[in-house]
Structure formats: C-alpha cells, structure tokens
Amino acid sequence: MKLNIGIVGAGNFASFAASAFIKVAGVNIIAVTDINELAARKLAMEMDALVYTTYTNFLADKNIDLVYIATPPYLHYQQSKAALLTGKNVVCEKPAALNVADAEELIAIAKASSLLYVVNLMQRYNPLFAIVKDVIDQKIFGNFLHGFFENYASDENLDVQHWFWDAAKSGGIFIEHGVHFFDLFAGWLGDGKLLNAITIQRPGIKQTIVDRVQATVAYERGIVNFYHGFDQPKILDRQEMRLQFDNGEITLYEWIPVRMRLHGLLKNEQLEKLQAMLQPCEILYQDKISPTVQKVKGRFIDIIFDEHVTIEYGNNIDKQNRYQQMLKVMLEDQWNWIKNHTHHRIIDEVNAVQSLLVAEQAQAIAIKI
C-alpha cells in the first residue's frame, strides 16, 4: 500500500519533515504548492514531485491521499478545511487554527467523511516521553509535586515585520508555540486547567510585539509553570523542563529533549527499574548518610531509601536524528489509522483541541505588562 502526500508550504521545516516522511516505506511526496513558486520548485525537485502554483489545482490532484500543511497558523483552518472537503486526509502543523471553534469544525468535517485530521504535536513521539510517563505512573520518585517549562528562545531570525509577531497571523506565542508543551505535560499529568497568564510587550517598541509570556496550568496530578521568551540571540537559545516529585526530580533539556537528568532517593528495586529503562546511562552515587538504614523526612513522612543518585541519560548529539525519527513515527502512527480505524493513535484530533483550548484561554485572560 502506498501513501501519496502533497505538501502545502515549502519552507525549511517542510523540507525537513518531507525528508523524514519519505523514510516511511510506501510514502511518496508527489506534489508541492507554495505562494513562493521558487521555494515550491526547490522542494519539488528534492522530492521528484509536481509543482502546483495554486492551491485549487493542487487539491484537484486525485492522486494526493494526504495533505501536509506547513504554512503560517492563520492559513491552517482554511487550508485544512478545503483539503478535507475534497476528501483528503490532513496532517497540519500546530496550531489547528487560531481558535477552538474552528478546530472543532475541522474535526467534525473529518469525522463525517472518516478522514484523518491531526495536528503534528509530535512531542509524545519522543522516546523520553514514554520513559518519563513510566516514572510518573509507577511513582518511582513518589508523587508528582510541581513542574516547569522554560523556553529562552532566539528571535534572531524574526525581524520586526515577521508574521510571528502579528497575533492575527500567529495567534500569539501561547497558540503558535505553547500548544506543544501544554499537550506534552497533559500526556504526563492528565487534562489541564488554566489558572493564570501574563503577556509582556517588548519595551521601547511602538509596534505591538509580545515577546514573553507566562502561564500556570493545573493538571490532574499537579501544577506546572510555563515561560516562553523570544528575545535571545541564537547562540543563547535554550530550553529546560523539570518535574519535581516527593523523592526526586527529572530535568529534560532542549525543546526536543534528547538528554535528561534524574536525581533522587531510590530503593534498590527502583534503581534497577531505571537502569533497565535507561540504557546506556551514567549513575553518580552520593555519599551514604548511614551505613545501615538510609532515612530522611519530607512532607511529615519518613522516606526510607537505599541510594541517593544522579542519573544522566542521552546526549545533544542526537537532536536532529531524534527530531526526524519523531516525525517518521508520527506519520507511521497516523497512516496506520488511515489503514485501520481501530488503531489507537498516540495523538489524535482531540490533542489539537485540548492544547489549543488552554492556549486560547491564556491569550484571552492574560494580564498585559
């Protein structure tokens, strides 16, 4: 069986995604369209695909089974809707739309025709996602207490006229970027409810440019703070997220995490479980506080443990390979559903709406500074 993909939007990320998609056996990129015809022709040449200069003619190609949309956010709703109404499956880059109502309409259209509609919230396809989820579910470090995600991102390639700064086109940082991480933590901690939000205007600029935002979300298992700032030179770009538990913590690095650090108090059987999950890893054993019983107290409770350890797993060298692997596995997962609607996907259309709902609420209620 073959899956013929047509790509809408021929920017750098579309090219990156296309090179991951064609690693899936049976997948072909057969068509590309973009308002920038030169960009479309360049990507089409890389993929040995047809070029369409209009979206209408692109959608008229009956050989396209799935449309992959990699355009700016304000185009996602109309382009997804048009593709679905012509009977094509859709994988769209985040966000689904600039508001929840439009996203829900897309889901309804797709369901009415038994078509695939999904937003590429690919964070849950990272192998580290499943490892962290196992640690949480098995309570290896006890109960979850608190989490944070801090995104100190570069704006070096975002000039003052870039669509990213225009909320009418991007939806704002919460909607354009935050949905990835609202969904990621929901996968670990259950559904989330927004508690508060802040948006910060770049000082000294007459134009409306919100370059920093912050939000607090109460998930079923605990509270998480999110910060996104787009105000760094690229050389300083970095991301970090942490999950704090009764008896330890997990820290993940980069916005596509490939490296993490686990630190805490463990019984021998718990440490053995982690060693089995994290191969290969480096373990640093802290000095024992007692030659016999290791006992401390936290939250008014005695904590009995065997080892106080720090575990390092993964490395940043794998980042680009990990990113492509995530895209490949995401497409395989969604194609399996196209072939068999009983297949249970890691992400589906619900993820797009739930993450967008939190982002939309954050944008709506944010205190403006």
C-alpha positions in Angstrom: 0.0 0.0 0.0 1.2 3.5 -0.8 0.5 6.9 0.8 0.9 9.8 -1.6 1.5 13.1 0.2 1.1 16.6 -1.1 2.8 19.4 0.8 1.4 22.9 1.3 4.1 25.4 2.3 7.7 24.8 1.1 9.7 26.4 3.8 12.7 24.9 5.6 10.7 22.9 8.1 8.5 21.4 5.3 11.7 20.2 3.6 13.0 18.8 6.9 9.6 17.0 7.5 9.5 15.7 3.9 12.9 14.1 4.3 11.6 12.3 7.4 8.3 11.2 5.8 10.0 9.5 2.8 11.8 7.2 5.2 8.5 5.5 5.8 8.2 2.6 3.4 5.4 3.2 0.9 5.3 7.0 1.3 5.8 9.3 -1.7 5.8 13.1 -1.9 4.1 13.7 -5.1 3.1 17.4 -5.1 4.1 20.7 -3.6 2.4 24.1 -3.6 3.5 27.5 -2.1 2.8 31.1 -2.9 6.6 31.3 -3.3 7.0 29.4 -6.6 10.8 29.2 -6.3 10.6 27.6 -2.9 7.9 25.2 -4.2 10.1 24.2 -7.2 13.1 23.7 -5.0 11.3 21.3 -2.6 9.6 19.6 -5.5 12.9 19.0 -7.2 14.3 17.4 -4.0 11.3 15.1 -3.8 10.8 14.5 -7.5 7.3 15.9 -7.2 4.9 18.0 -9.2 4.6 21.8 -8.5 1.2 23.5 -8.4 1.0 27.3 -8.5 -2.5 27.4 -6.9 -4.0 25.6 -4.0 -7.1 24.9 -6.1 -5.2 23.0 -8.7 -3.2 21.2 -6.0 -6.4 19.9 -4.3 -7.7 18.8 -7.7 -5.0 16.2 -8.0 -6.8 13.0 -7.2 -3.6 11.1 -6.6 -2.9 13.0 -3.3 -4.0 10.9 -0.4 -2.8 13.1 2.4 -2.2 16.9 2.6 0.6 18.0 4.9 0.2 21.7 5.8 3.3 23.6 6.9 2.2 27.2 6.4 1.8 30.1 9.0 -1.0 29.5 11.6 -3.6 31.9 10.1 -3.8 29.7 7.0 -4.3 26.4 8.8 -8.0 26.4 9.2 -9.0 27.4 5.7 -6.4 25.1 4.1 -7.3 22.1 6.3 -11.0 22.7 5.6 -10.5 22.9 1.9 -8.4 19.7 1.9 -10.9 17.8 4.0 -13.8 18.9 1.8 -12.1 17.5 -1.2 -11.8 14.1 0.5 -8.1 14.2 1.5 -6.6 13.3 4.9 -4.8 16.1 6.7 -1.7 16.4 8.9 -1.3 20.0 9.9 1.5 21.8 11.8 0.5 23.4 15.0 -1.9 25.1 15.8 -5.0 23.6 14.3 -6.5 27.1 13.9 -6.4 30.4 15.8 -9.4 29.4 17.8 -11.1 26.3 19.3 -14.3 26.8 17.3 -12.6 26.5 14.0 -10.6 23.5 15.2 -13.7 21.7 16.3 -15.3 22.4 12.9 -12.4 20.7 11.2 -12.7 17.6 13.4 -16.4 17.4 12.6 -15.8 17.6 8.9 -13.1 14.9 9.1 -15.3 12.6 11.2 -18.2 13.0 8.8 -16.1 11.6 6.0 -14.0 9.2 8.0 -10.9 11.2 7.1 -7.7 11.7 9.1 -7.3 15.1 10.7 -4.4 15.6 13.1 -2.1 18.3 14.3 1.6 17.4 14.5 2.0 17.7 18.2 4.9 15.3 17.9 6.4 15.7 21.4 4.6 12.5 22.6 6.6 10.5 20.0 9.9 11.3 21.7 11.1 8.1 23.4 11.8 10.2 26.5 8.1 11.0 26.8 7.3 7.3 27.4 10.2 7.0 29.9 9.0 10.0 32.0 5.5 8.8 31.8 6.5 5.4 33.2 8.4 7.1 36.1 5.3 9.1 36.9 2.8 6.3 36.6 5.0 3.9 38.6 5.7 6.6 41.2 9.4 5.7 41.1 10.2 9.1 42.8 6.8 9.2 44.6 4.0 11.7 43.8 4.4 14.5 41.3 4.5 17.9 43.1 5.4 20.6 40.5 6.7 21.2 37.1 8.1 24.0 34.9 9.0 24.6 31.3 11.3 27.5 30.5 11.9 28.5 26.9 14.6 31.1 26.3 14.3 31.2 22.5 16.0 33.1 19.8 14.4 36.0 17.9 17.5 36.4 15.7 15.6 35.4 12.5 12.3 37.1 13.5 12.6 40.7 12.1 10.1 43.3 13.2 7.8 42.6 10.2 7.8 38.8 10.6 4.3 37.2 10.9 5.2 35.6 14.2 4.8 39.0 16.0 1.3 39.6 14.4 -1.3 37.8 16.6 -3.8 37.9 13.8 -1.5 35.6 11.9 0.3 33.6 14.6 -2.3 33.6 17.3 0.4 34.8 19.7 3.1 32.8 21.5 0.7 30.7 23.5 -1.2 29.5 20.4 1.7 29.4 18.0 4.2 27.7 20.3 2.8 26.9 23.7 0.4 24.2 22.4 3.3 21.7 22.1 4.1 21.9 25.8 0.5 22.2 27.1 -0.1 18.9 25.3 3.2 17.3 26.4 2.5 17.9 30.1 -1.1 16.8 29.6 0.2 13.5 28.3 2.2 13.1 31.6 -0.2 14.6 34.1 -3.8 14.4 32.7 -6.1 17.2 31.5 -5.1 20.7 32.4 -7.0 23.8 33.5 -5.5 27.3 33.0 -5.0 29.3 36.3 -3.4 32.5 35.1 -1.4 34.0 32.3 0.8 37.1 31.6 1.9 38.6 28.3 4.8 41.1 28.1 5.2 43.8 25.5 8.8 44.4 24.2 9.8 47.7 25.8 10.8 50.7 23.6 8.8 49.4 20.6 5.7 51.3 19.3 4.6 48.2 17.4 2.7 45.6 19.4 5.3 42.9 19.9 4.7 40.5 22.7 7.9 38.6 23.1 7.5 37.0 26.5 4.5 35.1 28.0 3.9 33.1 31.1 1.1 30.7 32.3 0.2 28.4 35.1 -1.8 25.3 34.4 -3.3 22.9 37.0 -3.1 19.4 35.6 -4.8 16.4 37.3 -1.6 15.4 39.0 -0.2 18.9 39.9 0.7 22.4 38.8 3.1 23.4 36.0 4.5 26.9 35.2 5.3 27.8 31.6 7.5 30.6 30.3 8.2 31.4 26.7 10.5 34.2 25.8 11.6 35.0 22.2 14.3 37.6 22.9 17.7 35.8 22.7 20.5 35.6 20.1 20.6 32.1 18.7 23.8 31.2 20.4 22.0 31.6 23.8 18.8 29.7 22.8 17.9 27.0 25.3 15.0 25.2 26.9 14.6 23.3 30.1 11.7 21.4 31.8 11.6 19.9 35.2 9.2 17.6 37.1 9.6 17.6 40.9 8.4 14.6 43.0 8.4 13.6 46.7 11.7 11.9 46.4 13.5 13.4 43.4 13.3 15.2 40.1 13.6 14.8 36.4 15.1 17.5 34.2 14.9 17.5 30.4 16.9 19.8 28.1 16.1 21.4 24.8 12.7 21.8 23.2 13.1 18.5 21.5 14.6 16.7 24.6 17.3 14.2 23.9 19.0 14.4 27.2 17.7 14.2 30.8 18.9 14.1 34.3 17.2 12.2 37.1 18.1 12.9 40.7 16.7 11.5 43.9 16.3 8.8 46.6 15.6 5.3 45.4 15.1 1.8 46.8 17.4 -0.8 45.0 14.5 -2.2 43.0 13.5 1.2 41.8 17.1 1.9 40.7 17.1 -1.4 38.9 13.9 -0.4 37.0 15.5 2.9 35.9 18.7 1.2 34.8 16.6 -1.2 32.7 14.8 1.8 31.1 17.8 4.0 30.6 20.4 2.0 28.6 23.1 3.2 28.5 23.3 5.8 31.3 25.7 7.2 33.8 25.0 6.9 37.5 26.6 9.0 40.2 26.2 7.7 43.7 26.0 10.3 46.5 27.6 9.6 49.9 25.5 7.5 52.3 24.2 9.2 55.3 24.2 5.9 57.3 26.0 2.6 56.9 22.7 0.8 57.7 19.2 2.4 57.3 19.0 5.4 55.0 16.1 7.5 56.4 15.1 11.1 55.9 11.8 13.0 56.3 9.8 15.0 53.8 6.2 16.3 53.9 6.0 14.9 57.5 6.7 11.4 56.2 9.7 9.2 56.7 11.4 8.3 53.5 13.4 5.0 53.5 15.8 4.6 50.7 18.9 2.6 49.6 20.7 5.0 47.3 20.9 8.8 46.6 21.8 9.0 42.9 22.1 11.3 39.9 21.5 9.6 36.6 22.5 11.1 33.2 20.8 9.8 30.1 21.1 10.8 26.4 23.1 13.5 24.7 22.6 16.5 22.5 24.3 15.0 19.5 21.2 13.0 18.7 18.9 16.1 18.4 18.4 16.3 14.6 18.1 12.5 14.3 15.6 12.4 17.1 13.5 15.1 15.5 13.4 13.3 12.2 12.6 10.0 13.9 9.7 11.6 15.8 8.2 12.9 12.5 8.7 9.5 10.9 7.0 7.6 13.8 4.2 10.2 13.9 3.4 9.6 10.2 3.5 5.8 10.6 1.1 6.1 13.5 -1.4 8.2 11.6 -1.1 6.1 8.4 -1.9 3.0 10.5 -5.2 4.7 11.5 -5.9 5.5 7.8 -5.5 1.8 7.0 -7.4 0.6 10.1 -9.6 3.0 12.0 -9.5 0.7 15.1 -5.8 1.6 15.5 -5.2 3.6 18.7 -3.0 6.6 17.9 -0.6 8.3 20.3 -2.0 11.6 19.3 -5.3 12.3 17.5 -7.7 15.2 16.8 -8.5 15.6 20.5 -5.0 16.7 21.3 -5.3 19.6 18.8 -8.4 20.9 20.5 -7.4 20.4 24.2 -4.0 22.1 23.8 -5.5 24.9 21.8 -8.2 25.4 24.4 -5.6 26.1 27.1 -3.6 28.4 24.8 -6.7 30.3 23.7 -7.8 30.9 27.3 -4.3 32.0 28.2 -4.3 34.5 25.4 -7.7 35.7 26.4 -7.2 36.3 30.1 -3.6 37.3 30.2 -2.5 40.2 32.3 -0.7 42.6 29.9 2.5 44.1 31.0 
